[in-house]
Amino acid sequence: MKKVSLVLMMVAAAATTFLASCKKDKVEEDYTTEKEMSEHMALSEANYTDAGNIADEASEGDLSSYKTGCATVTHDSTSTPRKITVDFGTTNCLCNDNKTRRGKIIVTYTGRYRDLGTVITTTFDNYFVDDNEVKGTRTVTNSGTNPQGQPTFNISVNGSVILSGGRGTITHIASRTRTWIAGFNTPRNLQDDVYLIDGSTTTVGPKGDEFTCTIRTSLRVEFSCHNIVSGIIDYVRKGSRNGSASINYGTGACDRVATVTLPNGRDFNILLR
């Protein structure tokens, strides 16, 4: 009987150790997913923000923040709606923000950017940023001014980023509000423009993990900087009991660093691309 009891105790102990190990591995795997997704979300966020900035600069006849000699801008003012094509060529073009681009950004617009009701639609034709292909549609609608007299815009994105090297696809679906808080009185100087972005995004990663992202603190976009300079996004994985993680873009410095906080409270930095 003692031998049987001893054997049962050993089996029970082994089973407990195995289950604890599995549970630990599962938690670590879940947090690994959150960590990977923080980088994917920051990448897709940057690509569509950049595309919007490029479209805005092109509409004013200026691409000084991005353009080099290998990019051309074509205006078609006779078509309905009117169209702007930004062509970076068929081979990688090193731009002023140190990113490589190739392919075309196509912008159609129904009126002046500042006019109520104007709709600006951005699409892509074999467009790559750092060898990641950006696809989909970005639509901006001028919705007038807020009580402070600041122009506001509704932004919707239905797109995807196909990662280089066969690493999979990031799906990016966003519904945002953009408030123009500075620079709207100097229409010919885009470099002093500042926007605040609010709203939500649904992002699906290369492994099929779906995350809901909500902007907790408005994202601050300054034309003079190629990265988001401040703001916080909370994101939570569908079906997860871990709670939400967050991406903190800082407090206003123009740098490439964002801080990710996992559901367990652990922090780490990522480089924005």
C-alpha positions in Angstrom: 0.0 0.0 0.0 2.9 2.4 0.8 4.4 1.7 -2.6 1.0 2.4 -4.3 0.5 5.6 -2.4 4.0 6.8 -3.2 3.4 6.1 -6.9 0.1 8.0 -6.8 1.7 10.9 -5.1 4.5 11.0 -7.7 2.0 10.9 -10.5 -0.1 13.7 -8.9 3.0 15.8 -8.4 4.1 15.3 -12.0 0.7 16.2 -13.3 0.5 19.3 -11.2 3.9 20.4 -12.4 2.9 19.7 -16.0 -0.3 21.7 -15.7 1.5 24.6 -14.0 4.1 24.5 -16.8 1.4 24.5 -19.5 -0.4 27.4 -17.8 2.7 29.4 -17.5 3.6 28.8 -21.1 0.1 29.8 -22.2 0.3 33.1 -20.3 3.7 33.8 -21.7 2.5 32.9 -25.2 -0.5 35.3 -24.8 1.8 38.2 -23.8 4.1 37.4 -26.7 1.1 37.9 -29.0 0.4 41.3 -27.4 4.1 42.3 -27.8 4.2 41.2 -31.5 0.9 43.0 -32.2 2.1 46.3 -30.6 4.8 46.4 -33.3 2.3 45.4 -36.1 -0.2 48.0 -35.0 2.4 50.8 -34.8 3.6 49.8 -38.3 0.2 49.9 -39.9 -0.7 53.1 -38.0 2.4 54.8 -39.3 1.9 53.7 -42.9 -1.6 55.1 -43.2 -0.7 58.3 -41.3 2.2 58.8 -43.6 0.0 58.2 -46.7 -2.4 60.9 -45.4 0.4 63.3 -44.8 1.8 62.7 -48.3 -1.7 63.2 -49.8 -2.0 66.5 -47.9 1.4 67.8 -49.0 0.8 66.7 -52.6 -2.5 68.6 -52.6 -0.6 71.8 -51.7 2.1 71.1 -54.4 4.8 70.3 -51.8 6.3 67.0 -50.7 9.4 68.5 -49.0 9.0 66.2 -46.0 9.1 63.0 -48.0 10.0 63.7 -51.6 13.4 63.0 -53.3 14.3 63.2 -57.0 12.8 59.8 -57.7 9.2 60.9 -56.9 6.9 62.8 -59.2 3.5 64.4 -58.6 0.9 64.6 -61.3 -2.3 66.7 -61.0 -5.4 66.0 -63.1 -7.7 68.9 -62.5 -10.0 68.1 -65.4 -11.3 64.7 -64.1 -14.2 64.4 -61.8 -13.3 64.0 -59.0 -10.0 65.6 -59.5 -6.9 63.4 -59.0 -3.3 63.6 -57.8 -0.8 60.8 -58.4 2.4 60.5 -56.4 4.7 58.1 -58.2 7.8 56.9 -56.4 8.9 54.7 -59.3 9.2 51.0 -59.7 12.4 50.6 -57.6 12.9 51.6 -54.0 13.3 55.3 -53.5 15.0 56.5 -50.3 12.8 59.4 -49.0 13.6 62.2 -46.6 12.2 60.3 -43.7 14.7 57.5 -44.3 12.1 55.1 -45.5 12.2 53.5 -48.9 9.1 53.7 -51.1 8.0 52.5 -54.5 4.7 52.5 -56.4 2.0 55.0 -56.5 -0.3 56.9 -54.1 -3.5 58.0 -55.8 -5.6 60.8 -54.3 -9.0 61.9 -55.5 -10.8 64.9 -54.1 -14.2 66.5 -54.6 -13.3 70.0 -53.5 -10.9 72.1 -51.4 -9.4 70.4 -48.3 -10.8 73.2 -46.1 -14.4 73.2 -47.5 -17.2 71.5 -45.6 -18.2 68.2 -47.2 -15.0 67.7 -49.3 -14.2 64.0 -49.6 -10.5 63.0 -50.2 -9.9 59.3 -51.0 -6.5 57.8 -51.1 -5.7 54.4 -52.8 -2.5 52.6 -53.6 -1.1 51.0 -56.8 1.7 48.6 -56.0 2.8 50.8 -53.2 5.5 49.6 -50.8 7.1 51.2 -47.7 10.4 49.5 -46.6 9.3 46.5 -48.8 5.9 46.1 -47.0 3.0 46.5 -49.4 0.3 49.0 -48.4 -3.2 48.3 -49.8 -6.7 49.5 -49.3 -8.6 52.8 -49.1 -8.3 55.8 -46.8 -11.2 58.3 -46.9 -11.2 61.8 -45.3 -14.4 63.9 -45.1 -14.4 67.5 -44.0 -17.1 67.7 -41.2 -16.8 71.4 -40.5 -15.5 73.1 -37.3 -15.9 72.3 -33.6 -17.0 74.8 -31.0 -13.5 76.1 -30.7 -13.5 76.9 -34.5 -11.0 74.2 -35.3 -11.5 72.2 -38.6 -12.5 68.5 -38.0 -12.4 65.5 -40.3 -13.8 62.0 -40.3 -11.3 59.4 -41.3 -12.0 55.8 -42.3 -9.4 53.2 -43.3 -10.1 49.8 -44.8 -6.7 48.4 -45.6 -4.0 45.9 -45.1 -0.2 45.7 -45.0 1.5 42.7 -46.6 4.7 42.2 -44.7 8.0 41.6 -46.5 9.6 38.2 -46.6 6.3 36.3 -46.5 5.7 37.2 -42.9 1.9 37.5 -43.3 -0.7 40.3 -43.5 -1.9 43.0 -41.1 -5.5 44.0 -41.5 -6.2 47.6 -40.5 -9.8 49.0 -40.2 -10.1 52.4 -38.6 -12.8 55.0 -37.8 -11.2 58.2 -36.6 -11.8 61.9 -36.0 -9.0 64.3 -36.8 -9.0 67.8 -35.3 -6.8 70.5 -36.8 -5.6 72.4 -33.8 -2.7 74.5 -35.2 -1.5 75.8 -38.5 -4.9 76.2 -40.2 -4.3 79.9 -40.5 -1.1 79.5 -42.6 -2.3 77.4 -45.6 1.0 77.6 -47.4 3.0 76.4 -44.5 2.3 72.7 -43.8 5.2 72.3 -41.4 3.3 74.1 -38.6 0.2 71.9 -38.9 -0.8 69.9 -35.8 -3.6 67.4 -35.6 -5.2 65.4 -32.8 -6.5 61.9 -33.7 -9.3 60.1 -31.7 -11.3 57.0 -32.4 -10.9 53.2 -32.7 -9.3 50.5 -34.9 -9.7 46.8 -35.5 -6.4 45.1 -36.3 -5.9 41.5 -37.3 -2.3 40.2 -37.1 -0.5 37.8 -39.4 -1.5 34.8 -37.1 -5.2 35.8 -37.2 -5.3 37.4 -33.7 -7.9 40.2 -33.7 -7.4 43.3 -31.5 -9.7 46.2 -30.7 -7.8 49.4 -30.3 -9.1 52.5 -28.7 -7.3 55.8 -28.4 -7.3 56.7 -24.7 -5.3 60.0 -25.1 -5.5 61.8 -28.4 -2.7 61.0 -30.8 -0.8 64.1 -31.7 0.5 64.3 -35.3 2.9 67.2 -36.2 3.8 67.7 -39.8 7.3 68.7 -38.8 7.8 65.1 -37.3 7.6 61.8 -39.2 6.3 60.0 -36.1 3.3 60.4 -33.8 4.7 62.5 -30.9 2.3 61.7 -28.1 -0.9 59.9 -27.2 -1.9 56.5 -25.9 -3.7 53.6 -27.6 -5.2 50.8 -25.5 -5.6 47.4 -27.3 -7.2 44.1 -26.2 -7.2 40.8 -27.9 -10.6 39.3 -28.8 -11.5 36.4 -26.5 -8.6 37.1 -24.1 -9.0 37.4 -20.3 -5.6 39.1 -19.9 -7.0 42.6 -20.0 -5.7 45.5 -22.2 -2.2 46.5 -23.2 -1.2 50.0 -24.3 1.1 51.9 -26.7 2.3 55.2 -25.3 3.9 57.5 -27.9 5.4 59.8 -25.4 4.8 63.4 -24.3 5.7 65.4 -27.4 9.3 64.7 -28.3 10.0 63.9 -32.0 11.6 60.6 -31.7 11.1 57.0 -32.8 10.4 55.5 -29.4 7.1 54.3 -28.0 6.5 52.4 -24.7 4.3 49.3 -24.6 2.7 48.2 -21.4 1.5 44.6 -21.3 -1.5 43.4 -19.2 0.8 42.2 -16.5 2.3 45.7 -16.1 5.6 45.0 -17.8 6.9 47.8 -20.0 9.3 47.8 -22.9 10.2 50.1 -25.8 9.6 49.7 -29.5 11.1 51.6 -32.3 8.6 53.3 -34.7 9.1 52.5 -38.4 
